[in-house]
Amino acid sequence: MHGKGDFGTVFTRPTWSVRSLLPTSQPQSRPSDSSPQPTGTTTSAITPTTLHHLLRLSALPPPGTPAEEASMLATLEAQLHFVRDIQSVDTTGVEPLRSIRDETSAGLAESTVTLDTLRDALSRETVVGHARRPQRLRTPDDGARSAEEELVEAETAGRRDKRYFVVASTKAKRGGE
């Protein structure tokens, strides 16, 4: 059985931190450096040429200053470090997602269409004809417009000619040449 002291010791030291996903603050090595990479790491330095190529592919403007370029390179290195760390997670036995939605049993039960879900819509239908086609019954609020639609109609009433919306053009202002 655990006592109160056990929880105090468990929560005094963190077991994990988001900072572990960020690269260490060691200076980044460039391909021109002759220092060897530590074994077991797969870090590849992004060159300014690669950065400019990626920016062109993304239709983004190139950096204006060398400081801005260095900032972009550092950000890209941090993002790549994060991606590599996520890719290194062991996912054996984990079923991949079919899509990004709630695939738990409660989520599937909530999104399942049942007869109870459709009961209201089915109650507004009647069967017509020999082929027994369903036809939706008209209700008084089917033709009702929202307050927003009424406001738009009131605002554009001066620019309407019966059912049509009149667009002011330069040709009409010059006398219809």
Helices and strands as residue ranges (DSSP letters): H 4-10, G 18-21, H 48-57, H 66-87, H 105-111, H 115-123, E 125-128, E 133-136, G 140-142, H 147-155, G 157-159, E 160-161, E 164-165, H 170-173
